Amino acid sequence: MAPVKVPDTPVEVMVDLLTKAKDMAASCSSAPEELSAHLQKALDIASGLDKYLEEMTTRESEPLRELYEKTMSHDWNGVHKEGKTLFQLPKECITGHVEGQTLKMLIHMSRAKRVLEIGMFTGYGALSMAEGLPDDGLLVACELEPYLKEFAQPVFDKSPHGKKIVVKTGSAMDTLKELAAAGEQFDMVFIDADKNNYINYYNFILEHNLLRLQGVMCVDNSLFKGKVFLKDSTDPNGSSLREFNRFVSEDPRVEQVILPLRDGISLIRRAPLARPSPPAQRTISDDDVFRGVGGISILDRMRLDGKVAYVTGGGQGIGRAFAHALGEAGAKVAVVDLDPARAEAVERELSVKGITSISVSADISKPEDVQRMIDAVVSKWGAIHIACNNAGINLNSASEDTTLEEWDRTFDVNLRGTFMCCQAAGRVMLKQRYGKIINTASMASLIVPHPQKQLSYNTSKAGVVKLTQTLGTEWIDRGVRVNCISPGIVDTPLIHSEDLKPLLQRWLSDIPAGRLAQVTDLQAAVVYLASDTSDYMTGHNLVIEGGQSLW
């Protein structure tokens, strides 16, 4: 005979009680039909909730499904009798499908990279969270029972995300002390362990800064079968959690909300900094450094939410990387390219990532195209906050052989085109009294790259720097900052062609970093120059070349 399932959550308890009440009403001839109908309706709602959540929640992965089935079919009473576990572990302790996907969603929402889990059981929750972590993410799980680490590890090994999980066995508090002594910090902490120690874990985590500044703490079972709010309950675990919930709700260090998911999940974060009390005022400088400019942390100040940007040459290479970076930071992005197909391809990439974007075809060497580009962006979004003038060409020839056609073509795009873009965008920005113009120059503005011969390119990029410096000083007092980025030699498929292999080795020998630049090496710079954190910088040439210009 299958064991009778004991109600484990507030909803399951309600379903059990409603079922009994409905049966009692059905057996009582004097009970009004209306009472039975109301009880049935309430029972339908209560009994259907968990099933509906289960059906509507994204399916679990195959490793998670295997781990769940392995846990539910395991003889936990038997392994305890054999002395393999310290405690008799009920399989109902497992984090379920909906809870697991909720934790995974919280990892995504908080952009967590490092997670601390206190109390693992068989690792369903740990693996769920690990699936939400980036490839270089880490989850440290504290588990008292060594047997549980052995139980979960084979499934962890099957999952591509299992490598992110490190299980530390033994006393959780000892592990917390070890982590604190090493100065470790975590973006999210999940507590699901011995209930009477919740307050101790919570206080230790906050007092030793194991939870980073913008981190989130999640606490499981905080509604514990409804016993935390049922006044007649004397259950010791319910009493411990009632005390914990009250303690957290009254703690001025944090803000808390309890989600009635299954047996309850508390979400806790550090409260916004309150003004220090008079005694603390003597030891704390309550200024922008302490509180953040406008109360905004440094990373949030680099967000570009609500800003409008365009990137010329955005269909490939550096421009494509800039478009993605600005979009990921929150900006709307117009991808501008001479080739409409390339611009449209990048627009589709951005759209897949949820970034608002448009594609614009333009030849920036033509004034009418430049103005049409500016008009298209302003017509679409009403403003231009960030002008990323990146489009350029490089035509190589020995100086004695450089034709006027090559010289003019190079300057038409690299310098004249950049000037026209700056001027057209600047006119919009000056009216707004706000704007960030970012031009792409080159390491060739500082040194003469060799052994290739590229007179017109080098000279045009030096001109971009002087253009940037001039506009930067003219416009800063009217709210517009103008800066440029000078990349070194960027790794592209062309660089690895047979014709350029001999040059590649020479270039590498000239770069202290020992490698070429990747377009991703430049992305943070464009976000910084586009954000308000760079407001005091103008006319600057930000060189990113692995040290090549220093030799």
Secondary structure as GFF3:
##gff-version 3
##sequence-region A 1 551
A	DSSP	alpha_helix	10	27	.	.	.	ID=ss1
A	DSSP	alpha_helix	33	56	.	.	.	ID=ss2
A	DSSP	alpha_helix	62	73	.	.	.	ID=ss3
A	DSSP	alpha_helix	76	81	.	.	.	ID=ss4
A	DSSP	three_ten_helix	91	93	.	.	.	ID=ss5
A	DSSP	alpha_helix	97	110	.	.	.	ID=ss6
A	DSSP	beta_strand	114	118	.	.	.	ID=ss7
A	DSSP	alpha_helix	124	132	.	.	.	ID=ss8
A	DSSP	beta_strand	138	143	.	.	.	ID=ss9
A	DSSP	alpha_helix	146	158	.	.	.	ID=ss10
A	DSSP	three_ten_helix	162	164	.	.	.	ID=ss11
A	DSSP	beta_strand	165	169	.	.	.	ID=ss12
A	DSSP	alpha_helix	172	181	.	.	.	ID=ss13
A	DSSP	beta_strand	186	191	.	.	.	ID=ss14
A	DSSP	three_ten_helix	195	197	.	.	.	ID=ss15
A	DSSP	alpha_helix	198	207	.	.	.	ID=ss16
A	DSSP	beta_strand	211	220	.	.	.	ID=ss17
A	DSSP	three_ten_helix	224	226	.	.	.	ID=ss18
A	DSSP	alpha_helix	236	249	.	.	.	ID=ss19
A	DSSP	beta_strand	254	259	.	.	.	ID=ss20
A	DSSP	beta_strand	265	270	.	.	.	ID=ss21
A	DSSP	alpha_helix	278	281	.	.	.	ID=ss22
A	DSSP	alpha_helix	288	291	.	.	.	ID=ss23
A	DSSP	three_ten_helix	293	295	.	.	.	ID=ss24
A	DSSP	alpha_helix	298	301	.	.	.	ID=ss25
A	DSSP	beta_strand	308	312	.	.	.	ID=ss26
A	DSSP	alpha_helix	317	328	.	.	.	ID=ss27
A	DSSP	beta_strand	332	337	.	.	.	ID=ss28
A	DSSP	alpha_helix	340	352	.	.	.	ID=ss29
A	DSSP	beta_strand	357	361	.	.	.	ID=ss30
A	DSSP	alpha_helix	367	381	.	.	.	ID=ss31
A	DSSP	beta_strand	386	389	.	.	.	ID=ss32
A	DSSP	three_ten_helix	399	401	.	.	.	ID=ss33
A	DSSP	alpha_helix	404	411	.	.	.	ID=ss34
A	DSSP	pi_helix	412	417	.	.	.	ID=ss35
A	DSSP	alpha_helix	418	432	.	.	.	ID=ss36
A	DSSP	beta_strand	435	440	.	.	.	ID=ss37
A	DSSP	three_ten_helix	443	445	.	.	.	ID=ss38
A	DSSP	alpha_helix	455	475	.	.	.	ID=ss39
A	DSSP	three_ten_helix	476	478	.	.	.	ID=ss40
A	DSSP	beta_strand	480	487	.	.	.	ID=ss41
A	DSSP	three_ten_helix	493	496	.	.	.	ID=ss42
A	DSSP	three_ten_helix	498	500	.	.	.	ID=ss43
A	DSSP	alpha_helix	501	509	.	.	.	ID=ss44
A	DSSP	three_ten_helix	519	522	.	.	.	ID=ss45
A	DSSP	alpha_helix	523	530	.	.	.	ID=ss46
A	DSSP	three_ten_helix	532	534	.	.	.	ID=ss47
A	DSSP	beta_strand	541	544	.	.	.	ID=ss48
A	DSSP	three_ten_helix	548	550	.	.	.	ID=ss49
###
